[in-house]
């Protein structure tokens, strides 16, 4: 007999939501700190600390390179101690560095602190994706990556605005510019405090996953460097990041020196880019969800980058009157391309990594980001010395090569799902969702595809004249004792944990409310108009459609949020059963196609208990 779940475990879903809020709050504080410091750094060191511009630039560059070299060590530490503790350590150390900046008086001190700061930045970003996955689970990682992009953009803009206000007020009193460093240190200490409230579940590994076996059989770095698909993924990421960083670095320079635009144009381009990212991030994720494959979004990002580069290639031949629309259009195109490629590439890298080597894989992936950030200014300025056209045509060629390179990236999500199906095809499946979501249709299609029995739960629950069966629980126990089946509802408020104890897989049809209402209204009107007979001769009538509070149409509308929360809590009480969450009809169709067909083997009449 399966034991009852303790009441304390019922709050797992609430805990996950709370951890998500705390973690996103820490990311927002971190973003404010970055936005506060980036436009103020050179002003702070040259005005408040009295250092020369050349010495400051050299020290910050050298510190950044030293920090870049620390990335492999970050991966090792994450796999040994976990992602979240190292994120907390990173925030604490960054806060300490900014509090110490007002105390420095020499270039070597600045170089040392800049190296520590850079290493902590790399440590944070290496640990970030593994930590995000642990906070929300693999199924919700991509939407959270998009939310992270948007949140960091808003935080960066808020920090930059605060920096402008503070710097403008304090420029007449250089010694008071120390306030900028102290404020920045406070944002990172706040982020460390917020992440201390996050409680992550213990890491688990799947022994049947061949990536786990390979990871434990080979030394960590050797297993990564011999993983050709992942190396290809990292090279693709390097190309994407180099295009994005080169555009961000060189666009202000071209706007002023080549196009001779107004002085405010670089700032306007930055604002246009940030706002565009906020507007297009979620639509770009929905586009990826509809495609089901990373190739089209990534290639579309290459096309958008190419449009921006080709617009800027003849810029030196254009009049200054075209500077504003040209630069703003290129900035918006760069933001749209970033929204398309950044979350998807991060998700692919995370999906590639075995659980025991998340840190090592994330470190190599972040090395691609960091290398692009170091190379972009040098490559961009070198190409610009050869001419504006040379710069942008070279980057356009890089976008074409990147598009070709994406074809070498395996669609890891689809391949993983197919591999899991080959290893252990689930043969006891429960489909959950609100009335009208399409549970019965999906169950029937899955039954035909897998050749397993379809248990129609409403046929067991309702008797003639819509009476409710007193033997429902016993009937469910009898029909689900067989070897293979798919049932189209969980009825957990009646049968308790019976189905959870027997199923191999939960499938949650978590469709949008408007999709559910369209389906349930169309279904009910069809049943009423054509007097379709359901289980045991039952039919829907106009009276029940218009006046019954438990009619599926009214029930789907009023209980949508309640049932959704109950379903999430029910699944959280049974973490041992995997859950496939399908948020759109297209996702449901793709998942159905991913299930491998088997030979039919009927086991009795659908929805009716068999004799034992």
N, C-alpha and C positions, 0 to 999 in steps of 0.2 A: 504494500500500500504506500502510495506517495505521501510524504509528510506535508502538512500544511505550511505554507510560507509564513514566516513570522511577520507581524505587522510592521516591524522596523524596515523590512526589505521592500515594503510597498512604496517607499519614498525614493526608490532608485531613480525614476524618471525626473522627479523634482530635484534631486541632487544633481543630476546631469545638467538640467536647465540652469540651476544655480551656478555650477562650476563654469558653464559656458558664459554666463553674464560676468562673473568675476574675471575670467580670462580675457574676454573682450574688453573689459574695463582697463585691464593692465596694458593691452595692446594700444588702446586709445591714449593712455597716459604716456606710453613710450613714443607714440607718434607726435604728441604735443612737444615732447622733449626734442625730438629730431627737427621738427619745424621751428622750434625756438632757437636752436643752436646753428643750423646750417647757414642762414643768412647773416648771422652775427659773429661767426667764429673769427674771421679775419679782422673785423672791427675790434673785437675783444682783445686779441693778442697784440695788435699794433697800437691801439689807443690805451687800453687799460694796463697792459704789461710792458709796453714800450719796446717791443721787438720789431725788427725790420720785416718788411713784407716778404723779401726773398728768403730770409731765414725761417720765417713762419711757414711758408709754402713747402720748403725743403723738409722741415721737421715733420709736418703733417703727412707729406707723401711717404717719407721713410717709415713713419709709424704705421701708415696704412698697409704698406708692403709687408712689414713684420707681422701685422695682424693677419694678413692673408695667409702667411705661412703656418699659422697656428690652426688652420681649419682641420687637418687630419687628426690632430690631438683632440679637437672638440668631438669628433665622431667617436673616438675611442672612449672618452669620458662619458658620453651620453649612453652608449651601450653598457657601460659598467655601472653607472650610478642613476640612470634614468634622465629623461628630458626635463621634467619640471624642476627638480632641484638645481639643475644647471641654468635654467632660465632665471630662477630666483637669484642665483649667484651672479649671473650676468648683470641683472638690474642693480644689485647692490654695489658691484664694483664700478659700474658706470656712474652711479650716483656719487660714489666716493671720488672718482676721477674729476667730476665737475666741481665738487666741493674743494678739491685740491688745486684746481687751475688758478685761482687767484693768488696762490702762494708761490708759484714758480717764478724764477727770475733768469733762467738760462735756456739755451736751445736744447741741450741734452736732456734737461728735465721735461721740456715739452715733448721731445721725441719719445721718451720713456712712457709718459702718460698717454700720448697719442697711440703708441703701440698697444698699451693695455686696453685703451678704449676700443681700438679696432679689433683686437682679439675677442673682446667681450661682445662686440656687435656680431662677429662671425659665429661665436658660440650661441648667441641668441637665435640667429636665423637658422643655424644647423639644427637646433633643438625644437624650433617652433612647430614645424609640420608634424613630427612624431608626437609632440604634446597635443596639438590640435586633434589628431586622430584619436588619441586616448580620451580626450574630453568628450567628443561627440560620437565616436565610432566611425568606421569606414564609410558607411552609407551616407552620412551627412557631411563628409569632409569637404567635398567640392563647394556646396553652398556656403560653408563657413569660410573657405578660402576667398570666395568672392566678397563676403561680408567683411573679412579682414582687409581686403584691398580698399573697399569703400571707407571703412572706419579709419584706416591709416591716412587716407587722403584728407578726410575731414579734420583729423587730429593735426596733420601737418599744416594744413591751411590755418587752423586756429593758432598753432604755435608760431607760424610765420607772421601772422597778424599781431600777435602779442609781442614778438620780437621787434616789429616795426614801431609799435607804440613805445616800448621800453627804450629802444635805442634812440629814437628821436628825442625822448625826454631827457636822456642821460648823456648825450654826446657832448654837451657843454661841461660835463663833470666826469672825466674819464675814470676816476677812481670808483665812481658809482656803477660803472658797467659790470662790476663784480656781481651785481644783482642778477644779471643774465645767467651766469654760471651757477649761482645758488638756486635760482628758479629751475634751471634744467636739472640739477642734481635732485631737487625735490620731486620732479616728475618721475624719475627713475626709481627713487626710493618708494614713491607711491605705488608704482608698478610692482615692485618687489612685495610690498604689503598686500596688494590685491591677489597676486599669485599664491601667496601663503594660504589663502582661503580655499584654493582648489584642491580637491582630493581625487586623485586618479585611481582607477581600478588596477589590480595587479596585471602585469603583462602575461599573456597566454600565447602558446605556440601550438601549431597544428602539426603533429608528427607526420601526417600523410602529405603535407605540402613539400614537393621536391625541392623548393627553394630553401626550406629549413635544413633538409639533409645536406644539400650542397654547401650551405653556409657553415655548418658545423664540421663538415669534412675537410674544408679548405681553410687556410689562414685568411683572415678577414680581408686584407687589402688585395691579396692574390685573387680571391673569389670575385672581387669587384672589377679588377682590371682585366680579368679574363671573361667577364660578362659583356660580350660584344653589343647586345641590344642596349644595355644600360650605358655603355660608353658612347654609343651612337646618340642616345638620348641626351647625354651631357654635352656632346659636341653641338647638337641642335640647340640646346639651351644657351650655350655660349654664343652661338650665332644670333639668336633672338635677342639676348641681353645686349650684345654689342650693337645691334641696330637700334634698340631702344635707348641705350645710354648715349650713343653717338648723336642721335637726333636731339636728345635733351641737352647735351653739352654744346653742340655746335649751332643749334637753331638761334639762340640769343646773339651769338657772335655774327652769324650771317645776317640776322635782322638789322643789326646796327652798322656793320662794316661793309657788307656787300650790297644790301638793299637800301641802306641809309634811311632806315625807318626812324620813327620818333623814339625818344629815350624810354618812354613807358611801354614800348611794345614787348620786350622780354617778359615783364611782369604780367602783362595782359595775356601773353601766350601761356604762361604758367597757370594762370587762373582758368583760362579756357580749357587747358588740358585736364586740370583737376576736376572741373565741373563735368566735362565730357565723360571722364572715367566713372564718376558717380552715376551718370545717367545711363551708360551703356553696359555696366558690369553685369547686372542681373539679366538683361536681355541676352547678353553673350553666353551666359551660363545656360539659359533656356535653349538657346540655339544648339549648344553642345549636347544637352539632354535629348533634344529631338533627333540629332544625328546619331547618337549612340557610339560614335567613333571619333577619336581625336583628330583624324586626318583633315577633315574639311575645316574645322575651326582654325587649325594651325596654318593650313594653306591660305585661308581667307586672311589671316593675320599677315602673312607674307605679301599678299596682294595689296592690303591696305598700306603696309610699309612702302611698297613700291610706288603707290600713288603719291605718297608724301615726298619721296625722294625725287620722283620725276617732276613734280611741281617745282621743286627747289633747284633742279639742275640748271635751268636757263635763267636763274634769278639775276645774275650779273648783267643780263641784257635788258632787264625790265626797268621800268621807271619806278621811282620811289613811291608813287601814288598806289602802286600795287603791293607795297610791302605789307601793309596791315592785313588785307584779306588773305594773302599768300601765306604769311607766317601763322596766322590763326588757323587756317585750314590744315596746314601741316601739323600743328600742335594737336588739333582735334583728332586727326588721322592717327598720330602716334599713340594717343590715349586709347582709341578704339582697338588698335592692334595689341596694345598691352593688356587690355581687358580680355581679349580673345586668347592670348597665348599663356599668360603668366599663371592663372589658376590651373589650367589644363596640364601644363608641363609639370607643375609642382605635384599635382595628383598622380600623374604617370610615374614620376620618380618615386613617390611614396609607395605606389602599388607594386613597383618592381622589387622593392626591398623586402627581404625576409624579416620576420619580427625580431630575431636576435641580432640583426645587423642594421636596424633602422638608422642608428647614428652614423655608422660608417658610410652608408649610401647617401644619406642626407649631406654629409660633409663633402663628398665629391661633387654632388649636385650644386651645393652652395659655392664650391670652388669655381664653378663655371660662372655664377653670378659675380663673384668677387673679381675674377680675372677680367671680365668684361668691364667692370667699373674702373679698373686700373688702366686697361688698354684704350678705352674710348677716348679720353682726352688726347693721348699721344697720337693715336691713329688718326683722329679727326683733324688735329692741327697739322699733322704731316701732310695729309691729303689736301687740306685747304691751301697749303703753300703751293701745291701744284695747280691749283685752280678750283673754283667753286664747282664747275661741271665735273671735274675728276672726283671730287669728294662724293657728290650725290650719285653719280653713275656707278662708282665703286660699291656704295651701299646698296644701290638697286641690284647690282649683280649678286651681292651677298644675299639679298632677299630671294632671288631666284634660286641660288644654290641651296638656301635653307628649305625652300619649298620642295626641292628634289630630295633633300636629306630626310624630310619628314616621312617619305614613303618607306624608309628603312626602319621606322619605329613600329614595332608590333603593337596592335591595339590590346594593351595588357588586360584591360577589364574584360573584354570579350573572351580573350584566350584563357583567362583565369576561370571564368564561369564555365566555359566548355570543358576545361581540364577537370574542374571539380565535378562536373556532371559525369565525365568518364570514370572518375575515380569512385564516386559514390552517388549515383543517381537517387535523389530522394523518392521514396515510394509511399510515404504517408505524409500528405500535405494538407494543411488547413489554410483556407483563404478567408481573410477577415476584411471587414469594411462596412460602412453604413449602408442602409437600404438604398438600392438603386445604383450602387457603385459598379456593379457588373460581376459580382462574385460567382453567380451561377453560370453565366456565360463563360467566364474564364475557367471555371472548374470543369465544365463540359468539354471545352476545347482541350484542356490539359489531359482530361481523361482519354479523349480520343487519341491524342498525340502519344501518350505514354502507354496506352493500352491497359489502364488500371480503372478500378471502379470509381464511379462518381456517386457520392453519398449526398443526396439533396436533403439538407437538414430540415427545411420547412415541411417537406413531405412526411418526415417523422414527427414533427411537432404538432402539425394541424391534422385534425380528423375531419369527418363530414360536418358541414355547416360551421366551419371554422372553430370547431371544438378543439381543446388542447389535450393532447394525449397524456394520460397519467403514467404511462410506461416509457415516456420519452428518454429518460436517463438510461434505463435498462436497454432500450433499443439501440441507443448510441453506443453503449458499451459493447453490445453484441456485434454490431456491424464494423466497429473500428478494431475488433480483435483480429480481423483478417490481415493478410500480409501486406497488401498494397491498396491504397485508396486516396481519393482527394475529396474533401468535404468543403462546402461552400459557406460555412459560418462556424463560429466557435461556440456560441451559446454558453459562454463561461458563467453567466449569472445563474444558470440552471445546473449544468453538469460540472461546474467547478474546474478542477485541474485535470479532468479525465483526458481531454484531447491533448493537453500540453504534455502529459506523461507518455503519450503514444506516438505523437507526430514526430517526423524528421525535419519538418520545415514549416515555418509560418510565412505566408505571403500576404502582405498588407496592401490592399488597394486603397491608398490614401490619396484619392483624387480631389481636385478643387471642388468647392461647393457648387459652382455654376455647372460643372460637368455632371456632377451627381444629380442635380435638380433637372437638368435637361433629359437625362436618361430615365429618371424615375417618372417624370411627368409623361414622357412619350410612351413608356411601358404601360402605365396605368390607364391612360386614355385608350390605348390600343386594346387592353383587356376589357374595358368597359364597353367600348363601341362594338366590338366583335364577340362579346360574351364568351371569351375564351375560358375553357374549363381548366382548372388547375388541379391540385392534389385532391383526390377523393371527391371530385365533382364540384369543388368550390369555385365560385366566380366573384369578381369584384363588381360592385354596383355603384350607381351615381350617389346613392345615399351615403355609403361609407366614404367615397371619394370626397364629398363635400362636407360631411359632418363628423366623421370619426377622428378623434385626436390621435389614434394609433394607425391611421392609414399611412402607407409608405411615403406618400408625397409630403404630408404634414410632418411625419416622423423624421424624414430625411432633413427637412428644414430646421425644425426645432431642436433636434438632438444631434446635429452635426458636430458641434464643438464638444458636447458631453461625451458622445461615443468615441470620438477621436482621442480624447484624454484617457478614457477608460481602456481603450485598446492599447495605447502606449504604456499605461501602467501594467496592464496584463502581460505584455511582452517583457517588460522590465522585471517582472517577478519570475520570469523563466529565461534567464540569460543562457542556459545550456542549449536552448533551441535557436538555431539561426533564423533571422528574419530578412526577407527580401521586401523592401519597401518600394512600391511602385507609385509614383506621384502623378504620372500622366498616362493617357491611353496609349501613346506611342511607346512609352517605357514598358507597359504591359505586353504589347505585341512583340517587342524585341526580346523580352524575357521569355515569352512563350516559344519563340523561334529558337532560343538558345537551349531549350530542353531537348535532349536527344530522343528521337522516336524509338519506341521499342515494339516488339510484337504484341498484338492484342491478346489479352487473357481475361475475358469477362468473368466476373465473380458475382453473379446474381443480378437481380433487377435493381436499377438505380433507385436509391432512396428507400428500399425496402429491406428489412432484416432478413438474413438467410437463416435457414435452419441449421442447427449445429449437429 
